[in-house]
């Protein structure tokens, strides 16, 4: 008799009041009827859903009380991927903290549309047209500054491991209005096809940020300059960023931290290199990214 003749699920030895034992070729098995299989699957799904809700509630609590959101990747990532994470987080923070009137991609599209429309028209005098031009020029300047910072971040990431990045908004380096940190210390880096896809990591990252609600704020946003500081090796040879040898992250302002890490259980014979953090110093971008409103 074939296996399909038994409308049941084979499992390890056990006894149930609604089941029983049977033998095949002298071996004894316990069985669970089909209706109990469905109940078992439902219970498993409910337990998984409960655990997920519990984890998300804890995530929201930590973000609110401690200002920390942890994103755990199930595998290694590349150095280029780390740069993408920082770049996309920077764009997101600028938008979420109302320093940009729309998302980065929408601004780029708006700029191209404005430039194309302006190229095909003669200069028209008028208050309304001039005000529109002023707004578009502000947008153009902010995008140029942001893209220059992003470009030089790519250069720096190609020269050194980057364990931490700080985004200081408003105020001064000593006493900013808001501080955001991207912590990359616990990420395991590799190269090649065995690394996680950047796109899947970004989806996980922003889903986690959305659930944790770290970047929302009930206070009305006000325009502020944003300064980028990067922790890198003192001898990395970067030229655009300015070294800040005596800089220490301000402690008088509550810091919002996005901590990216690799799950140790997902690694196969990977040994994390020991890094002498004493050889790392802060580098400051020589320009700020100024917010604007349309």
C-alpha positions as CSV (number, residue, x, y, z in Angstrom):
1,X,0.0,0.0,0.0
2,X,1.4,3.4,-1.0
3,X,2.0,6.3,1.3
4,X,-1.0,8.2,-0.1
5,X,-3.3,5.6,1.4
6,X,-2.9,7.1,4.8
7,X,-4.8,10.4,5.3
8,X,-2.5,11.4,8.1
9,X,0.9,12.9,9.1
10,X,3.7,10.7,10.3
11,X,5.5,12.0,13.3
12,X,7.7,10.8,16.1
13,X,6.4,8.3,18.6
14,X,3.6,9.7,20.9
15,X,0.1,9.0,22.1
16,X,-3.0,11.2,21.7
17,X,-6.5,10.5,22.9
18,X,-7.7,11.3,19.3
19,X,-5.0,9.3,17.6
20,X,-3.4,5.9,17.8
21,X,-0.5,3.7,16.9
22,X,-0.1,1.6,13.8
23,X,2.7,-0.5,12.3
24,X,4.4,-0.7,9.0
25,X,6.9,-3.5,8.4
26,X,7.2,-3.9,12.1
27,X,7.9,-0.3,12.9
28,X,5.4,1.6,15.2
29,X,4.2,5.1,14.4
30,X,1.8,7.5,15.9
31,X,-0.6,9.5,13.6
32,X,-2.4,12.7,13.7
33,X,-5.6,13.0,11.6
34,X,-5.9,15.5,8.9
35,X,-8.2,17.8,10.9
36,X,-5.5,18.0,13.6
37,X,-2.9,18.9,10.9
38,X,-4.9,22.0,10.1
39,X,-5.2,22.9,13.8
40,X,-1.4,22.4,14.2
41,X,-0.7,24.7,11.3
42,X,-3.1,27.4,12.6
43,X,-1.5,27.2,16.0
44,X,2.0,27.6,14.5
45,X,0.8,30.6,12.4
46,X,-0.8,32.2,15.4
47,X,2.3,31.7,17.5
48,X,4.5,33.3,14.8
49,X,2.1,36.2,14.4
50,X,2.1,36.7,18.2
51,X,5.9,36.6,18.3
52,X,6.1,39.1,15.4
53,X,3.7,41.5,17.1
54,X,5.7,41.1,20.4
55,X,9.0,41.9,18.6
56,X,7.5,44.9,16.9
57,X,6.1,46.2,20.2
58,X,9.5,45.9,21.8
59,X,11.0,47.7,18.7
60,X,8.6,50.6,19.1
61,X,9.3,50.8,22.9
62,X,13.1,50.9,22.4
63,X,12.8,53.6,19.7
64,X,10.6,55.7,21.9
65,X,12.4,55.3,25.2
66,X,16.0,54.7,24.2
67,X,16.1,56.2,20.7
68,X,17.6,53.0,19.2
69,X,16.4,50.8,16.3
70,X,18.4,47.7,15.5
71,X,18.3,46.1,12.1
72,X,19.6,42.6,12.0
73,X,20.7,41.2,8.6
74,X,20.8,37.4,8.0
75,X,24.2,37.5,6.2
76,X,27.2,39.5,5.2
77,X,27.1,42.8,3.2
78,X,29.6,44.6,1.1
79,X,31.3,47.9,1.8
80,X,29.5,49.4,-1.1
81,X,26.3,48.3,0.4
82,X,27.1,50.0,3.7
83,X,27.6,53.3,1.7
84,X,24.1,52.8,0.1
85,X,22.6,52.3,3.5
86,X,24.0,55.5,4.9
87,X,23.1,57.4,1.7
88,X,19.5,56.3,1.7
89,X,19.1,56.9,5.5
90,X,20.5,60.4,5.0
91,X,17.9,61.1,2.2
92,X,15.1,59.6,4.4
93,X,16.0,61.7,7.5
94,X,16.1,64.9,5.5
95,X,12.6,64.2,4.2
96,X,11.1,62.9,7.4
97,X,12.5,65.8,9.4
98,X,10.9,68.2,6.9
99,X,14.1,69.5,5.4
100,X,13.0,68.5,2.0
101,X,9.4,69.2,0.7
102,X,9.3,65.8,-1.0
103,X,11.4,62.7,-1.3
104,X,14.8,62.8,-3.0
105,X,13.6,60.9,-6.1
106,X,10.6,63.2,-6.4
107,X,12.9,66.3,-6.2
108,X,15.2,64.9,-8.9
109,X,12.2,64.4,-11.2
110,X,10.8,67.8,-10.4
111,X,14.2,69.4,-11.2
112,X,14.5,67.7,-14.5
113,X,11.0,68.6,-15.4
114,X,11.6,72.3,-14.5
115,X,14.9,72.4,-16.4
116,X,13.3,70.9,-19.5
117,X,10.4,73.3,-19.4
118,X,12.7,76.3,-18.9
119,X,15.0,75.3,-21.8
120,X,12.2,75.4,-24.3
121,X,10.8,78.8,-23.3
122,X,11.8,82.4,-23.5
123,X,12.4,84.3,-20.3
124,X,9.0,85.7,-19.1
125,X,8.8,88.5,-16.6
126,X,6.3,88.2,-13.9
127,X,6.1,87.9,-10.1
128,X,4.6,84.4,-10.2
129,X,7.1,83.0,-12.6
130,X,10.0,84.6,-10.7
131,X,8.8,83.1,-7.4
132,X,8.6,79.7,-9.0
133,X,12.2,80.1,-10.3
134,X,13.4,81.1,-6.8
135,X,11.9,77.9,-5.3
136,X,13.4,75.8,-8.1
137,X,16.8,77.3,-7.6
138,X,16.7,76.6,-3.9
139,X,15.8,73.0,-4.8
140,X,18.7,72.9,-7.3
141,X,21.2,74.2,-4.8
142,X,20.1,71.7,-2.1
143,X,20.2,68.8,-4.5
144,X,23.7,69.8,-5.7
145,X,25.0,70.0,-2.1
146,X,23.4,66.7,-1.2
147,X,24.7,64.9,-4.3
148,X,28.2,66.3,-3.7
149,X,28.1,64.9,-0.1
150,X,26.8,61.5,-1.3
151,X,29.6,61.3,-4.0
152,X,32.4,62.0,-1.5
153,X,30.8,59.5,1.0
154,X,31.3,56.9,-1.8
155,X,34.9,57.9,-2.1
156,X,35.5,57.7,1.7
157,X,33.8,54.3,2.0
158,X,36.1,53.0,-0.8
159,X,39.2,54.1,1.3
160,X,38.3,53.0,4.8
161,X,36.0,50.9,6.9
162,X,33.3,53.2,8.4
163,X,31.9,52.1,11.8
164,X,29.8,55.2,12.5
165,X,28.2,58.2,10.8
166,X,26.7,61.2,12.5
167,X,24.1,63.6,11.1
168,X,23.9,66.8,13.1
169,X,21.0,69.1,12.4
170,X,20.8,72.7,13.5
171,X,22.7,74.5,16.2
172,X,26.5,73.8,16.2
173,X,28.8,70.8,16.4
174,X,29.0,71.2,20.1
175,X,25.2,71.7,20.7
176,X,23.1,70.6,17.7
177,X,19.3,70.6,17.8
178,X,19.1,66.9,16.7
179,X,21.6,64.0,16.3
180,X,21.2,60.9,14.3
181,X,23.7,58.1,14.3
182,X,24.1,55.2,11.8
183,X,26.1,52.5,13.6
184,X,27.8,50.0,11.3
185,X,30.2,48.4,13.8
186,X,28.5,45.1,14.1
187,X,28.1,44.5,10.3
188,X,30.1,41.6,8.8
189,X,31.7,42.6,5.5
190,X,32.6,40.4,2.6
191,X,32.8,40.7,-1.2
192,X,31.3,38.6,-3.9
193,X,27.9,36.9,-4.7
194,X,27.6,35.4,-1.2
195,X,26.7,38.7,0.3
196,X,23.1,39.8,0.7
197,X,21.5,41.9,-2.0
198,X,21.5,45.6,-1.2
199,X,17.9,46.0,-2.4
200,X,16.6,43.3,0.0
201,X,18.6,44.9,2.9
202,X,17.1,48.3,2.1
203,X,13.6,46.9,2.1
204,X,14.2,45.3,5.5
205,X,15.9,48.5,6.8
206,X,13.0,50.8,5.9
207,X,10.3,48.4,6.9
208,X,12.0,48.3,10.4
209,X,12.2,52.1,10.5
210,X,8.6,52.4,9.5
211,X,7.4,50.0,12.2
212,X,9.7,51.6,14.9
213,X,8.5,55.1,13.9
214,X,11.9,56.5,15.0
215,X,12.0,59.5,12.6
216,X,8.6,60.9,13.2
217,X,8.2,63.9,15.5
218,X,5.0,65.8,16.5
219,X,6.9,69.1,16.7
220,X,6.6,71.3,13.6
221,X,9.7,71.1,11.5
222,X,11.9,74.0,10.9
223,X,14.7,74.5,8.3
224,X,18.1,73.6,9.6
225,X,21.6,72.9,8.2
226,X,22.7,69.3,8.3
227,X,26.3,68.4,9.0
228,X,27.7,65.0,8.1
229,X,30.6,63.5,10.2
230,X,32.1,60.1,9.4
231,X,34.4,58.0,11.6
232,X,37.2,56.5,9.4
233,X,40.9,55.5,9.7
234,X,43.1,58.5,10.3
235,X,45.4,57.4,7.4
236,X,42.7,56.6,4.8
237,X,44.0,59.5,2.6
238,X,40.6,61.2,2.1
239,X,41.0,64.8,0.9
240,X,37.6,66.3,0.8
241,X,36.5,65.7,4.4
242,X,38.2,67.7,7.1
243,X,39.6,65.7,10.1
244,X,38.2,66.7,13.5
245,X,40.8,65.1,15.8
246,X,39.3,66.4,19.0
247,X,35.6,66.0,18.1
248,X,33.4,64.1,20.5
249,X,29.8,63.3,19.9
250,X,27.6,65.6,22.0
251,X,25.9,63.9,25.0
252,X,23.6,66.7,26.0
253,X,21.2,66.1,23.1
254,X,19.2,62.9,22.8
255,X,20.7,60.8,20.0
256,X,18.6,58.7,17.6
257,X,20.5,55.6,16.6
258,X,20.0,53.2,13.7
259,X,22.2,50.2,14.5
260,X,22.9,47.8,11.6
261,X,24.3,44.4,12.4
262,X,24.8,40.9,11.1
263,X,23.2,37.9,12.9
264,X,26.1,35.8,14.1
265,X,24.1,32.6,13.6
266,X,23.9,33.4,9.8
267,X,27.7,33.3,9.4
268,X,29.6,30.4,8.1
269,X,33.2,30.1,9.4
270,X,33.4,33.9,9.3
271,X,35.8,35.5,11.8
272,X,35.4,39.2,12.3
273,X,38.6,41.1,11.9
274,X,39.8,42.9,15.0
275,X,39.8,46.6,14.5
276,X,41.9,49.1,16.5
277,X,39.3,51.9,16.9
278,X,42.0,54.1,18.4
279,X,43.3,54.7,14.9
280,X,39.9,56.1,13.8
281,X,39.0,59.7,13.8
282,X,36.1,61.9,12.8
283,X,36.0,63.5,9.4
284,X,33.6,66.4,8.8
285,X,32.0,67.3,5.4
286,X,33.2,70.8,4.5
287,X,29.7,71.9,3.5
288,X,26.3,71.6,5.1
289,X,23.0,70.5,3.5
290,X,20.5,73.3,3.9
291,X,16.9,72.5,4.1
292,X,14.3,74.3,2.0
293,X,10.5,74.4,1.6
294,X,8.6,74.8,-1.6
